[in-house]
């Protein structure tokens, strides 16, 4: 009686595919690194929580809008790239996990990007008004948490759940070192640790390392390695 361990093997591919996978891996790595300073630039609400006052945003309204637009566009590139490379690597064992997780991540990215865009625009235009008008608008917006954050919360949760599901597929497939999916699953910590400041930077580091590792091993797999 013998024991056999099955490992999914992706054969060496043609030069065009290698370049394409390399490009997607490069996008994944660069967008992961670009997102790192986001938490350091993120303002802290004066009253705590997630909502801001007119006085919080008005002095930095241009930075606020630019930061959110940049991070949202960055996410649109980053998450689908991660989902795509995972499904590329996981072909046999764990393939269903990788596929389902990827679909959830793509849907979550769309919802999150829409939510962030609406949040950025709402605060930007409210703080462009005189304080006597903008302050009540900001207060009214803060009282409607559902419409302000629903898309972002559902999108963020979907991306996190999809990432964890894909990590299960990676762990089952044995196509990358175990540390990659383990570090990627630290995305769950973002629901308990604030995303701004040093804490946000520390939380993002393991996910960034996992993304760079995933991109590298996906590209190496195209070489037949």
Secondary structure, DSSP 8 states (H G I E B T S, - for coil): --------------HHHHHHHHHHHHHHHHHHHHHTTHHHH----TTSSS---HHHHHTTHHHHHHHHHHHHHHHHHHHHHHHHHHHHH--STTHHHHHHHHHHHHHHHHHHHHHHHHHHHHHHHHTTS-HHHHHHHHHHHHH-HHHHHHHHHHHHHHHHHHHHHHHHHHHHHT-S-HHHHHHHGGGGGGGTS-SSHHHHHHHHHHHHHHHHHHHHHHHHHHTT-
